[in-house]
Amino acid sequence: MAKLPNTENTEVLTIRISPKLKEKLNQLAKKSKYGGSASSCIRYLIEYHSKL
């Protein structure tokens, strides 16, 4: 896993999800456009949908 940049803009988000939802997130993260990890997938979705 890549290290996060050490900046003042780095925040930590903790969420609780069900095992079923976690599995769906992991399956989604396997798609190349999402970066391969659940964290990168969530970052991508937040950034994409904040531009709409």
C-alpha positions, -999 to 999 in steps of 0.1 A, spaced: 0 0 0 13 35 -9 21 59 19 -1 89 23 15 122 18 25 140 50 5 172 47 -19 193 67 -46 183 43 -45 146 52 -75 134 72 -86 100 84 -121 87 78 -134 57 98 -167 41 87 -186 10 97 -200 -12 70 -215 -46 70 -195 -76 58 -217 -79 28 -211 -43 18 -174 -47 25 -173 -76 1 -191 -55 -26 -166 -26 -20 -137 -50 -24 -151 -64 -56 -156 -28 -69 -120 -19 -59 -106 -47 -81 -117 -28 -112 -87 -10 -126 -102 25 -126 -106 24 -88 -70 17 -79 -72 -18 -65 -79 -10 -29 -111 -2 -9 -95 31 3 -86 42 -32 -120 32 -44 -137 54 -18 -114 83 -25 -122 80 -62 -160 79 -56 -159 109 -33 -138 130 -57 -159 120 -87 -192 127 -71 -181 160 -56 -176 173 -91 -211 167 -102 
